[in-house]
Amino acid sequence: MPEPRARGVSLWLMPEGEVRDRLSALVAGLAARLGTAPFPPHVTLLPGIEARSDGEVLAASRTLAGRLSRLAVRLVGIEGRDEHFRCLFARAAADAPLVSAHAAAARAFGREPDPTFLPHLSLVYGAVGREVKERLAADLRSGIDLAFEARRLHAWRTEGPAGDWHEIGSFAFPPD
C-alpha cells in the first residue's frame, strides 16, 4: 500500500536546542527500529494550506507570527492511533494559548478553527501493530515529560512523502 501523502503547506511549532536534539534522536531511533520514515519533530498548528503560492503563504505566515506570542508546549502523554500521521505521538497540552494560536492560524488562511484540533508531536508515521504501539507507549511514558518554548512559526511544504517535505520559511514570534 502506498504511503499516505500530506498536502500543501503546514504551519509547525518546532522545539529548539536540547529538546529538539532529544526528540530528533527519539524519532530517528524509532524509525530505524520500526522501518518507518524519520521526520523533524514538530507540533502542527495548521495543516494542508492549499491553492496559494509560497509567497502568499509566507506573507500571511509572517503577519501571523507577528501577532502571536511565544508558546509553552508541554508534552503530556503518549498515544497511538490507526492513522498514518498519528501512529504514535506525544499529546501536547491543549491549553488556551495553543488553541488560540491554532484559531488565529486558521483565520489567517480563511478557515474556521478545527473543533477537533489535537495538538501533538508525532513520534512514528506509518502502520504499526496495536501491541507494538502499546508497548512503545508504555516504555516512553516516563521519559516524554518534556516541554519547550515555541519561538518561531515554521512553514513547511508537506507535499508527498515525509522525506520530500522541506521548510519554506520561518518567522520569529515577537519577544514578550
Secondary structure, 3 states (H helix, E strand, C coil): CCCCCECCEEEEECCCHHHHHHHHHHHHHHHHHHCCCCCCCCEEEEEEECCCCHHHHHHHHHHHHHHCCCEEEEEEEEEECCCHHHCEEEEECCCHHHHHHHHHHHHHCCCCCCCCCCCEEEEECCCCCHHHHHHHHHHHHCCCCCEEEECEEEEEECCECHHHCEEEEEEECCCC
